[in-house]
Amino acid sequence: FPSHDTGGKITVSGLMRQLGGTFNTNGGLILTPTARLLHGTGTPGLSPDLGGDVTGNVIVKRTGSSAVGVFNFWSSPVTGANLSTIAQSGLYQGSAQSTYAYDANSANGFTVEGYRAGWQLQSLGTTMTPGVGYITTAGATATFTGPVNNGTINVPLVQGAFTRFNVVGNPYPSSISAASFITANAANITGGLYFWDDDQTLGAGYSTIVTGK
């Protein structure tokens, strides 16, 4: 896209690349769950990388499992979204009961129960921190509205007395490379990345490895 102001609505379901100039959305850019938006200086895959910018609010849709009792992990691709964005279609609609963030300092033992204590209930009015992962029961489609995140996103990591696990998420309106993420953060993380896939057994089929690391 060249420099442009949208006067209506543009819905993107594939790849959108802002090669240069500025695209002012005027709130009219909609990214479906299959869409990816690449813009800004240093964007991988852009040659030449002219540093095009997307400004204004963007509507970004993300889809999770809507099965009852299933937890979905979410991270906001926009700035300023609050937790009601992901909880509004959760099992406990309109309640903070279903929405959690993980605090390694709250874990209180080298047991499943001890690690589980790290999950802390969150108020639906809490602003989602870019790069931080949150969970909520059920999912359907969550609609994030705001300026899309771009550039370097720094998330403080917590090493608690019983665990150093942190829940982080992709803060961008596009996919990211797991290998590049590990390389860029090699000084701060060890081991691998863990991805949650709920088997809908409500925990009966969940296998755990208890470790003090």
ChimeraX attribute file (.defattr): number of C-alpha atoms within 10 A of each C-alpha:
attribute: neighborCount
match mode: 1-to-1
recipient: residues
	/A:1	14
	/A:2	12
	/A:3	14
	/A:4	12
	/A:5	15
	/A:6	13
	/A:7	11
	/A:8	10
	/A:9	12
	/A:10	12
	/A:11	12
	/A:12	17
	/A:13	13
	/A:14	12
	/A:15	12
	/A:16	15
	/A:17	17
	/A:18	22
	/A:19	22
	/A:20	19
	/A:21	16
	/A:22	19
	/A:23	20
	/A:24	19
	/A:25	22
	/A:26	15
	/A:27	19
	/A:28	18
	/A:29	21
	/A:30	21
	/A:31	25
	/A:32	18
	/A:33	18
	/A:34	13
	/A:35	19
	/A:36	18
	/A:37	19
	/A:38	24
	/A:39	26
	/A:40	21
	/A:41	16
	/A:42	14
	/A:43	19
	/A:44	12
	/A:45	9
	/A:46	16
	/A:47	8
	/A:48	9
	/A:49	16
	/A:50	16
	/A:51	18
	/A:52	21
	/A:53	21
	/A:54	27
	/A:55	16
	/A:56	16
	/A:57	20
	/A:58	23
	/A:59	20
	/A:60	25
	/A:61	18
	/A:62	21
	/A:63	15
	/A:64	19
	/A:65	16
	/A:66	17
	/A:67	16
	/A:68	13
	/A:69	20
	/A:70	22
	/A:71	26
	/A:72	23
	/A:73	21
	/A:74	25
	/A:75	22
	/A:76	33
	/A:77	29
	/A:78	23
	/A:79	19
	/A:80	18
	/A:81	22
	/A:82	18
	/A:83	24
	/A:84	21
	/A:85	19
	/A:86	31
	/A:87	24
	/A:88	21
	/A:89	18
	/A:90	28
	/A:91	21
	/A:92	16
	/A:93	14
	/A:94	13
	/A:95	15
	/A:96	19
	/A:97	18
	/A:98	22
	/A:99	26
	/A:100	21
	/A:101	20
	/A:102	24
	/A:103	22
	/A:104	24
	/A:105	16
	/A:106	18
	/A:107	23
	/A:108	18
	/A:109	16
	/A:110	15
	/A:111	16
	/A:112	14
	/A:113	11
	/A:114	15
	/A:115	23
	/A:116	16
	/A:117	17
	/A:118	23
	/A:119	17
	/A:120	16
	/A:121	15
	/A:122	18
	/A:123	16
	/A:124	21
	/A:125	12
	/A:126	12
	/A:127	15
	/A:128	24
	/A:129	22
	/A:130	22
	/A:131	21
	/A:132	21
	/A:133	20
	/A:134	24
	/A:135	24
	/A:136	27
	/A:137	25
	/A:138	24
	/A:139	26
	/A:140	16
	/A:141	18
	/A:142	21
	/A:143	19
	/A:144	24
	/A:145	22
	/A:146	18
	/A:147	20
	/A:148	23
	/A:149	18
	/A:150	20
	/A:151	12
	/A:152	8
	/A:153	12
	/A:154	9
	/A:155	13
	/A:156	9
	/A:157	16
	/A:158	15
	/A:159	14
	/A:160	17
	/A:161	15
	/A:162	20
	/A:163	22
	/A:164	16
	/A:165	17
	/A:166	20
	/A:167	19
	/A:168	20
	/A:169	18
	/A:170	18
	/A:171	25
	/A:172	21
	/A:173	23
	/A:174	16
	/A:175	12
	/A:176	12
	/A:177	9
	/A:178	11
	/A:179	10
	/A:180	10
	/A:181	11
	/A:182	16
	/A:183	11
	/A:184	11
	/A:185	10
	/A:186	11
	/A:187	8
	/A:188	9
	/A:189	15
	/A:190	9
	/A:191	7
	/A:192	9
	/A:193	11
	/A:194	7
	/A:195	7
	/A:196	8
	/A:197	10
	/A:198	16
	/A:199	12
	/A:200	15
	/A:201	10
	/A:202	12
	/A:203	11
	/A:204	8
	/A:205	10
	/A:206	10
	/A:207	7
	/A:208	8
	/A:209	7
	/A:210	11
	/A:211	11
	/A:212	12
	/A:213	11
